[in-house]
């Protein structure tokens, strides 16, 4: 996510996405770069700043890794010739949206390290809360960093632990005892593909299989894209090692009781694609339920229910199903424009709402509209969308939000900013309604969150201020990243 996103004044009003990770190992020896490319395309919604692919031939020399990293979208960053050049039967890929660490080519992933035991390529999704301490510790023992991202801190610790470990997966386990925060990792060693997930399960990671090829991916939608069959989710705290000799090996020494799990609820509300399943819960169904709960808890008379594309659409459909009010389309989305937040300057974001969305006058004119969106951060986008509907002739605009109000910042990879910037921290419900210009406003009740995800353990820190891990004593967001 953009550099200093919490510390600068160049803010947008939408949540920012996570990174996406993808790994592949073809035991038959066939090239995997093309499939990784398509896997990353299906994870593009998780990061639009930069992307990269690193591959190796397990039958070739140990230190031979080919990689390409570029800024921008996957289909713009790689040419056909690039993919042809990336010959190798094991590889990892990454799409980046920086939670911290500047948006530069140097900070693009995967990271490739050459060290005494060979090579290591790492792709990381998440955010560490103890990155500064670990980084300083490494610097004082001679480490020279090439990036400003905390993913490099993880890679260094794995490489160092590998010197005293029998296997690379043992080194990963030792490194996991030191790092704190949110992380899903996909790691390529010379002969193994490794996946790891933090003990709380903040970020998703799953395993897939296609013929004689194994896959690790942030979301199941990436498996579907390349024709891979879903095998299972990587458990919170689990390390999986994939090799031709032993298939999938599991290390669960870092796992904690299910009661302590703290998945990011915004994977289900906003980040993930609706055709994905995370920890056996359908993202689509979770959003439908959010809308149904809004209809049950905050009903209002209206003529049509609409969603703010894309993540508001499923919740709007759920609201319509529960209320009996017709579901309709009020907005046309420009498919060639990225989500609002990817513009680098706030002055560019100001007009990007109108560039991204257009209201359909024929659909809303003279009608009472219920508009569903996934969240309100600062309120600066919501008021423009409400105004857009009114200018298109809507008689009334009632806003419903498929998440509770943000009252606290997030330190685990979702860029919910400092409290002073949150509209719900500074204003009560009626004041927010007036600011955004809606006729009525209601949020999802916090008690509904567990019901949405079949009572999985989730993190609600940004709503309650109660975090699964103690937040850092200094706010390092904007300096270190995943």
C-alpha positions in Angstrom: 0.0 0.0 0.0 1.3 3.5 -0.8 4.2 4.8 1.2 3.3 6.5 4.5 -0.4 5.8 3.9 -1.1 6.5 7.6 1.2 9.4 8.0 0.7 11.5 4.9 -2.4 13.6 4.1 -3.0 12.0 0.7 -5.9 9.8 1.8 -8.7 8.1 0.1 -11.9 7.0 1.7 -11.9 3.4 0.7 -10.2 0.5 2.3 -7.1 -0.7 0.7 -6.5 -4.2 -0.5 -4.0 -6.8 0.6 -1.3 -8.4 -1.4 -1.8 -11.6 -3.2 0.6 -14.6 -3.2 0.8 -17.6 -5.5 3.1 -20.6 -5.7 3.4 -23.6 -8.0 5.4 -26.8 -8.2 5.1 -29.1 -11.2 6.5 -32.5 -10.3 6.6 -33.4 -14.0 9.1 -30.8 -14.8 6.9 -28.5 -16.9 7.2 -24.7 -16.9 4.9 -23.0 -14.4 5.4 -19.2 -15.3 2.4 -19.1 -17.6 0.0 -20.6 -14.9 1.5 -18.3 -12.3 0.7 -15.3 -14.6 -2.9 -16.3 -14.8 -3.1 -17.0 -11.1 -1.9 -13.5 -10.4 -4.4 -12.1 -12.9 -7.2 -13.6 -10.8 -5.6 -12.1 -7.6 -5.2 -8.7 -9.2 -8.0 -7.2 -7.0 -5.6 -7.8 -4.0 -2.9 -5.5 -5.3 -2.5 -3.2 -8.3 0.8 -1.4 -7.6 3.4 -3.9 -8.6 3.8 -7.6 -9.4 6.5 -10.2 -9.9 7.3 -13.8 -10.7 10.3 -15.9 -9.8 11.0 -19.4 -11.1 13.6 -22.1 -10.9 14.3 -25.5 -12.5 14.5 -28.2 -9.8 16.6 -30.3 -12.1 19.0 -27.5 -12.8 21.7 -25.7 -10.7 20.6 -24.8 -7.2 21.4 -21.0 -7.5 19.6 -20.5 -10.8 16.5 -18.3 -10.3 14.9 -16.3 -13.0 12.7 -13.4 -11.9 10.8 -10.4 -13.3 9.3 -7.6 -11.3 7.5 -4.5 -12.5 5.2 -1.7 -11.5 1.6 -1.8 -12.5 -1.0 -4.4 -13.4 -0.1 -8.0 -14.3 -1.2 -7.8 -17.9 0.9 -4.6 -18.3 4.0 -5.7 -16.4 4.7 -9.0 -18.3 5.1 -9.5 -22.0 4.7 -12.8 -23.8 8.5 -12.8 -24.2 8.9 -12.3 -20.4 6.9 -15.4 -19.6 8.7 -17.5 -22.2 12.0 -16.5 -20.6 10.8 -17.7 -17.2 11.5 -21.4 -17.7 11.3 -23.5 -14.6 9.0 -26.0 -12.9 8.8 -24.3 -9.5 7.9 -20.7 -8.8 6.2 -18.0 -6.8 4.3 -14.9 -7.7 3.0 -11.7 -6.0 0.7 -8.8 -6.6 1.4 -5.9 -4.3 -0.6 -3.2 -2.6 1.7 -1.7 0.0 0.5 -1.4 3.6 3.7 0.4 4.1 7.1 0.8 2.4 7.2 3.0 -0.7 5.5 2.0 -3.9 8.7 1.4 -6.0 10.1 -1.4 -8.2 12.7 -2.2 -5.5 9.9 -3.1 -3.1 8.1 -5.3 -5.5 8.0 -9.0 -4.7 8.9 -11.9 -4.8 12.2 -11.2 -3.0 15.1 -13.4 -4.1 17.9 -14.0 -1.7 21.2 -15.8 -2.5 22.9 -17.1 0.5 25.3 -19.9 1.6 22.6 -22.6 1.4 21.4 -21.7 -2.0 18.5 -19.4 -3.0 15.2 -18.3 -1.4 12.3 -16.6 -3.1 9.6 -15.3 -0.9 6.2 -13.7 -1.4 4.4 -12.2 1.6 0.9 -10.9 2.3 0.4 -9.2 5.7 2.0 -6.8 8.1 4.4 -7.3 11.0 4.1 -5.3 14.2 7.6 -6.0 15.3 9.4 -5.3 12.0 11.4 -2.3 13.3 13.0 -4.2 16.2 13.8 -7.2 14.0 15.2 -4.9 11.3 17.4 -3.1 13.7 18.7 -6.3 15.2 19.7 -7.5 11.7 21.3 -4.2 10.8 23.5 -4.3 13.9 24.7 -7.7 13.0 25.7 -6.7 9.5 22.6 -7.1 7.3 22.2 -4.7 4.4 18.7 -4.1 3.3 17.7 -3.4 -0.3 14.1 -2.6 0.4 11.9 -0.8 3.0 9.4 -3.7 3.3 9.1 -6.0 6.3 9.0 -9.0 3.9 12.8 -8.6 3.6 13.0 -8.9 7.4 11.2 -12.2 7.2 13.4 -13.5 4.4 16.6 -12.5 6.2 15.5 -14.3 9.4 14.6 -17.5 7.4 18.0 -17.4 5.7 19.9 -16.9 9.0 18.0 -19.7 10.7 18.6 -22.0 7.8 22.4 -21.9 8.6 21.6 -23.8 11.9 18.7 -25.9 10.6 18.5 -29.3 8.9 15.8 -28.1 6.5 14.3 -24.9 5.1 11.0 -25.6 6.7 12.7 -25.9 10.1 14.2 -22.5 9.5 10.7 -21.1 8.6 9.4 -22.5 11.9 12.2 -20.8 13.9 11.6 -17.5 12.1 7.9 -17.7 12.8 8.7 -17.7 16.5 10.4 -14.3 16.2 8.0 -12.5 13.8 4.7 -11.1 15.1 1.7 -9.9 13.2 -0.2 -10.9 10.0 1.5 -13.0 7.3 0.8 -15.6 4.7 4.0 -16.7 3.1 4.8 -18.6 -0.1 8.5 -19.6 -0.3 10.5 -21.3 -3.0 13.7 -23.1 -2.1 15.8 -25.0 -4.6 13.7 -28.2 -4.3 10.7 -27.3 -2.1 7.6 -25.1 -2.2 6.6 -23.9 1.3 3.5 -22.2 2.6 3.1 -20.6 6.0 0.3 -18.8 7.8 0.5 -16.8 11.0 -1.0 -18.4 14.1 -4.0 -16.1 14.2 -4.9 -16.7 10.5 -5.2 -13.0 9.7 -4.5 -13.7 6.0 -5.9 -16.5 3.9 -3.8 -19.3 2.1 -5.0 -22.4 0.4 -3.6 -25.5 -1.4 -4.7 -26.7 -4.8 -3.7 -29.5 -7.2 -3.8 -29.9 -11.0 -2.6 -33.3 -12.3 1.0 -33.6 -11.0 1.2 -30.0 -9.9 0.6 -28.4 -6.5 -0.5 -24.8 -5.9 -0.5 -22.3 -3.0 -2.7 -19.3 -3.4 -4.2 -16.5 -1.4 -7.7 -17.3 -2.7 -9.5 -20.2 -4.2 -10.6 -18.1 -7.2 -6.9 -18.3 -8.4 -7.2 -22.1 -8.3 -10.3 -22.0 -10.4 -8.7 -19.8 -13.0 -5.9 -22.3 -13.7 -8.1 -25.4 -13.5 -6.7 -26.6 -10.2 -8.8 -28.5 -7.7 -9.1 -27.2 -4.1 -7.3 -29.5 -1.7 -7.7 -27.6 1.6 -6.9 -24.3 3.4 -3.5 -23.9 5.2 -4.4 -23.8 8.9 -3.6 -20.8 11.0 -0.1 -21.3 12.3 0.6 -24.2 9.9 3.7 -24.7 7.7 3.2 -26.9 4.7 6.1 -28.3 2.6 5.5 -29.5 -0.9 8.0 -31.9 -2.6 7.9 -34.8 -5.1 9.2 -37.2 -2.5 6.7 -36.6 0.3 3.8 -34.6 -1.3 2.3 -32.3 1.3 4.0 -32.3 4.7 2.5 -30.4 7.7 4.1 -28.8 10.7 1.5 -27.5 13.2 3.8 -26.7 16.1 2.9 -22.9 15.8 -0.8 -23.6 15.8 -2.9 -22.1 18.6 -6.4 -23.0 19.9 -9.2 -22.1 17.5 -10.7 -19.8 20.1 -7.7 -17.5 19.6 -8.0 -17.4 15.8 -8.4 -13.9 14.4 -9.1 -13.8 10.7 -9.5 -10.4 9.2 -13.2 -10.0 8.8 -12.7 -7.7 5.8 -11.5 -10.6 3.7 -15.2 -11.5 3.8 -16.7 -8.0 3.6 -14.5 -6.4 1.0 -11.0 -7.8 0.1 -11.6 -11.3 -1.3 -13.4 -12.0 -4.6 -17.0 -13.3 -4.0 -16.3 -16.5 -5.9 -13.6 -17.4 -3.3 -14.0 -19.6 -0.2 -11.8 -18.8 2.8 -11.5 -21.4 5.6 -14.6 -23.2 4.2 -16.8 -20.1 4.2 -18.1 -18.7 1.0 -17.3 -15.0 0.6 -20.4 -14.6 -1.5 -22.7 -16.2 1.2 -21.1 -14.1 3.9 -21.9 -10.9 2.0 -25.4 -12.1 1.3 -25.9 -12.7 5.0 -24.6 -9.2 5.8 -27.3 -7.7 3.6 -30.0 -9.9 5.1 -28.9 -8.9 8.6 -29.1 -5.2 7.7 -32.6 -5.7 6.3 -33.7 -7.4 9.5 -32.0 -5.0 11.9 -32.4 -1.7 10.0 -35.4 -1.8 7.7 -36.7 1.1 5.8 -39.4 1.6 3.2 -38.0 2.0 -0.3 -38.5 1.2 -4.0 -35.2 -0.3 -4.9 -32.0 -1.7 -3.2 -28.7 -1.1 -5.0 -25.1 -1.9 -4.2 -22.0 0.3 -4.6 -19.8 -1.9 -7.0 -18.3 -4.3 -6.5 -18.3 -5.4 -2.9 -21.6 -3.8 -2.0 -23.5 -5.7 -4.7 -23.8 -9.0 -2.8 -24.9 -7.4 0.4 -27.5 -5.4 -1.6 -28.8 -8.6 -3.1 -29.1 -10.1 0.4 -30.9 -7.0 1.7 -33.4 -7.3 -1.2 -33.9 -11.0 -0.6 -34.7 -10.4 3.1 -36.8 -7.3 2.6 -38.7 -8.1 -0.5 -37.7 -4.8 -2.0 -36.5 -5.2 -5.6 -32.8 -5.3 -6.3 -31.6 -3.1 -9.1 -28.6 -1.6 -10.7 -28.0 2.1 -10.1 -24.4 2.4 -11.1 -22.3 1.7 -14.1 -18.7 1.0 -13.3 -15.9 1.8 -15.7 -14.1 -1.5 -15.9 -10.9 0.2 -17.1 -10.4 2.2 -14.0 -8.8 0.7 -10.9 -10.3 1.1 -7.5 -10.3 4.6 -6.2 -7.4 4.3 -3.8 -4.7 3.4 -6.4 -4.4 7.0 -7.5 -1.2 8.3 -6.0 -2.4 11.8 -5.0 -5.5 12.9 -3.1 -6.3 15.6 -5.7 -6.6 12.8 -8.3 -8.8 10.7 -6.0 -11.2 13.6 -5.7 -12.6 13.1 -9.2 -12.0 9.4 -9.4 -15.4 8.6 -7.9 -17.0 10.2 -10.9 -14.6 8.6 -13.3 -15.1 5.2 -11.8 -18.9 5.3 -11.3 -21.8 6.7 -13.2 -25.4 6.8 -11.9 -28.2 5.4 -14.2 -30.9 8.1 -14.2 -33.6 5.9 -15.7 -33.1 3.4 -12.9 -33.3 5.7 -9.9 -35.3 8.8 -10.9 -38.2 9.4 -8.6 -37.4 6.4 -6.5 -36.6 5.8 -2.9 -33.2 4.1 -2.9 -31.5 1.9 -0.4 -27.7 2.1 -1.1 -25.4 -0.6 0.4 -21.7 -0.1 0.7 -19.1 -2.1 2.5 -17.7 0.6 4.8 -17.3 4.3 5.6 -13.8 5.3 6.5 -13.6 9.1 6.3 -17.0 9.8 4.6 -15.5 11.7 1.7 -16.5 9.1 -0.9 -19.9 8.3 0.5 -21.1 11.9 0.3 -20.2 12.0 -3.4 -22.0 8.8 -4.2 -25.1 9.9 -2.3 -25.0 13.2 -4.2 -24.6 11.3 -7.5 -27.9 9.4 -6.9 -29.7 12.6 -5.9 -28.4 14.4 -9.0 -29.7 11.4 -11.1 -33.2 12.1 -9.6 -33.4 9.8 -6.6 -36.3 10.9 -4.3 -34.6 9.5 -1.2 -31.3 7.8 -0.5 -31.0 5.5 2.5 -27.5 4.2 3.2 -26.7 0.9 4.8 -23.2 -0.3 5.6 -22.2 -4.0 5.6 -19.7 -3.5 8.4 -19.8 -1.8 11.8 -18.3 1.7 12.3 -14.5 2.0 12.3 -13.4 3.4 15.7 -9.8 2.1 15.9 -6.9 1.8 13.6 -5.6 -1.6 12.2 -2.0 -2.7 12.6 -2.3 -6.0 10.7 -2.5 -5.0 7.1 -5.8 -3.3 6.6 -5.2 0.4 6.3 -7.8 1.6 8.8 -6.1 4.9 9.7 -5.5 6.8 13.0 -8.7 7.4 15.0 -8.6 11.1 14.4 -9.2 10.4 10.7 -12.2 8.1 11.2 -15.6 9.8 10.7 -17.3 7.4 13.2 -14.7 8.3 15.9 -15.4 12.0 15.6 -19.2 12.0 14.9 -22.3 10.1 16.0 -24.6 8.3 13.7 -26.9 11.4 13.1 -23.9 13.6 12.4 -22.5 11.1 9.9 -25.8 10.9 8.2 -25.9 14.7 7.8 -22.3 14.8 6.5 -22.9 12.2 3.8 -26.3 13.7 2.9 -28.4 10.5 3.3 -32.0 10.3 4.4 -31.1 7.5 6.9 -28.0 5.6 7.8 -27.4 2.3 9.6 -24.4 0.0 10.1 -24.2 -3.7 10.5 -24.4 -4.7 14.2 -21.0 -6.0 15.5 -22.8 -9.0 17.0 -23.6 -10.2 13.4 -20.0 -10.6 12.3 -19.5 -14.1 13.7 -22.8 -15.2 12.3 -21.7 -14.0 8.8 -18.7 -16.4 8.8 -20.2 -19.5 10.6 -18.7 -18.5 13.9 -15.1 -18.6 12.8 -12.6 -16.7 15.0 -12.2 -13.2 13.6 -10.4 -10.0 14.4 -12.7 -7.1 15.4 -9.9 -4.7 16.6 -10.8 -1.9 14.2 -14.4 -1.8 15.7 -13.6 -2.5 19.4 -10.0 -1.6 20.0 -9.4 -5.1 21.4 -6.7 -6.7 19.3 -5.5 -10.4 19.2 -1.9 -9.1 19.7 -0.8 -6.0 21.6 -0.4 -3.2 19.1 3.1 -1.7 18.7 4.2 1.1 21.1 5.1 3.2 18.2 2.9 3.5 15.1 5.2 2.1 12.4 2.5 1.9 9.7 3.9 3.6 6.6 7.5 2.5 7.3 7.3 -1.3 7.0 5.2 -3.4 4.8 4.1 -6.7 3.3 
